[in-house]
Amino acid sequence: MEKTLLLAFALMLVIEGFLPFVAPKVWRETFRRVTELTDGQIRFLGLSSLLLGVIIFTVLR
């Protein structure tokens, strides 16, 4: 189980690092836009990501 969690964390880091490495200007502009969102919009994005992750995890399990 620990190895699986570490592999999942490693994959997340690879995915998170891909866009800043390949297209730093696009990443910077996207990040700037995210900082302009309201707290409610950010919470909605976070909740949507959590729910999607749980659904995918449940389906693949």
Backbone as a ProteinNet text record, in pm:
[ID]
protein_1_A
[PRIMARY]
MEKTLLLAFALMLVIEGFLPFVAPKVWRETFRRVTELTDGQIRFLGLSSLLLGVIIFTVLR
[TERTIARY]
82.1	0	86.8	192.4	280	345.2	385.6	450.1	351.9	225.9	124.6	102.1	95.5	77.6	196.2	316.2	434.6	437	395.9	388.3	283.7	169.7	66.3	116.6	188	244.9	348.5	430.8	530.9	464.7	359.1	287.4	224.8	170.1	112.9	220.4	339.2	447.8	489.2	492.9	527.1	422.7	296.2	188.2	189.5	207.9	209.3	328.3	439.5	558.4	564.9	477	483.9	457.6	346.8	312.5	413.4	457.8	558.4	688.7	721.8	844.2	829	715.9	695.4	654.2	566.4	513.3	502.8	615.9	613.1	527	521.4	439.3	291.2	247.4	107.6	75.1	166.6	145.1	133.9	221.8	220.6	88.8	41.9	-83.9	-202.1	-200.9	-307.3	-307.1	-190.5	-179.3	-226.9	-194.6	-239.2	-391.8	-453.4	-600.2	-662.7	-601.5	-654.7	-651	-547.2	-538.1	-646.2	-706.4	-812.8	-951.6	-962.9	-1091.6	-1133.8	-1263.9	-1313.9	-1294.1	-1307.5	-1293.6	-1395.8	-1517.3	-1621.6	-1588.1	-1533.1	-1494.6	-1381.2	-1285	-1173.4	-1222.9	-1314.7	-1371.6	-1447.6	-1521.4	-1594.4	-1498	-1389.1	-1288.3	-1227.6	-1198.1	-1142	-1238.4	-1365.1	-1466.2	-1485.8	-1488.1	-1502.9	-1386.7	-1265.7	-1148.4	-1155.4	-1195.7	-1208.6	-1310.8	-1427	-1531.9	-1490.1	-1428.8	-1382.6	-1278.2	-1186.9	-1086.1	-1148	-1245.3	-1313.2	-1388.7	-1454.6	-1529	-1432.9	-1324.5	-1227.7	-1166.7	-1133	-1076.8	-1173.1	-1300.2	-1402.8	-1422.8	-1427.5	-1449.9	-1332.9	-1212.4	-1093.1	-1057.1	-1113	-1080	-1144.3
-119.5	0	126.5	126.7	244.1	269.5	161.8	176.3	234.7	192.3	243.8	392.9	433.9	576.3	659.3	606.7	678.2	687.7	581	584.8	685.4	689.1	786.5	928.4	951.2	1083.9	1121.7	1026	1051.4	1086.4	1014.2	1043.2	1182.9	1220.7	1354.2	1461.3	1439.8	1536.2	1547.4	1435.8	1437.5	1516.9	1490.3	1559.9	1708.7	1742	1882.1	1957.6	1890.2	1957	1966.3	1895.4	1890.6	2026.4	2091.4	2218.4	2329.9	2350.5	2454.7	2428	2301.4	2268.1	2292.8	2251.4	2258.7	2398.7	2463.1	2593.7	2687.4	2741.7	2825.1	2951.4	3009.9	3131.2	3100.2	2987.9	2945.8	2915	2846.2	2811.5	2937.8	3033.6	3158.5	3233.4	3241	3309.8	3236.7	3105.7	3027.3	3048.8	3046.9	3067.7	3207.9	3307.2	3444.2	3451.6	3384	3383.6	3315.3	3208.2	3136.8	3226.4	3308.1	3396.1	3503.9	3528.1	3628.4	3571.5	3439	3377.7	3410.3	3409.3	3430.8	3303.1	3315.8	3199.8	3091.8	3132.4	3036.4	2958.7	3026.7	2959.9	2860.9	2899.7	2810.6	2688.7	2711.8	2599.5	2504.6	2559.8	2476.8	2391.3	2451.2	2374.8	2264.8	2298.6	2199.4	2084.7	2117.8	2015.7	1928.5	1991.5	1915.8	1819	1864.5	1778	1662	1691.3	1585.4	1480.9	1525.9	1432.7	1350	1413.5	1340.5	1235.8	1272.4	1177.7	1059.2	1086.4	977.6	887.1	946.3	866	778.3	834.9	757.5	647.1	681.7	582.5	468.5	501.4	399.9	310.3	369	291.8	198.6	246.4	167	66	80.4	-8.8	-138.8
0	0	0	80.6	85.6	-50	-114.8	-245.8	-346.9	-341.4	-433	-410.8	-284.6	-254.9	-301.9	-283.3	-331	-482.9	-550.1	-696.5	-743.7	-675.4	-710.5	-689.5	-580.2	-552.3	-658.5	-696.6	-800.4	-932.7	-967.3	-1091.8	-1086.8	-971.2	-956.6	-979.5	-923.9	-942.7	-1088.9	-1158.9	-1302	-1379	-1352.2	-1422.9	-1389.3	-1261.2	-1219.7	-1279.3	-1298.3	-1349.3	-1500.2	-1569.5	-1715.2	-1780.2	-1746.3	-1810.9	-1782.3	-1657	-1636	-1711.5	-1730.2	-1803.1	-1952.4	-2008.6	-2153.1	-2198.2	-2122.3	-2163.5	-2042.4	-1996	-1876.2	-1889.7	-2008.8	-2025.9	-2012.1	-2068.7	-2057.5	-1912.1	-1843.4	-1703	-1617.9	-1642.7	-1565.6	-1587.5	-1711.5	-1741.7	-1676.9	-1684.3	-1621.1	-1470.8	-1409.6	-1265.6	-1227.5	-1309.8	-1283.5	-1285.3	-1382	-1390.7	-1270.1	-1224.4	-1107.6	-984.2	-971.9	-854.7	-855.7	-969.5	-978.9	-950.8	-933.2	-903.2	-760.1	-737.5	-602.3	-520.3	-388.5	-301.3	-335.8	-366.7	-401.4	-527.9	-627.5	-751.7	-728.1	-644.7	-614.3	-536.9	-442.5	-367.3	-459.6	-556	-651	-733.5	-779.4	-854.8	-767.8	-642.7	-551.6	-526.2	-501.7	-478.4	-601.8	-718.4	-843	-861.9	-833.6	-845.9	-747.7	-623.8	-524.4	-567.1	-609.9	-649.9	-770.9	-868.9	-987.1	-948.6	-860.7	-814.1	-742.1	-656.4	-583.3	-680.2	-778.2	-876.5	-956.8	-1005.4	-1082.2	-995.9	-872.6	-781.4	-757.4	-738.3	-712.4	-833.2	-951.4	-1074	-1102.4	-1082.5	-1114.9	-1006.7	-891.9	-780.2	-792.5
[MASK]
+++++++++++++++++++++++++++++++++++++++++++++++++++++++++++++

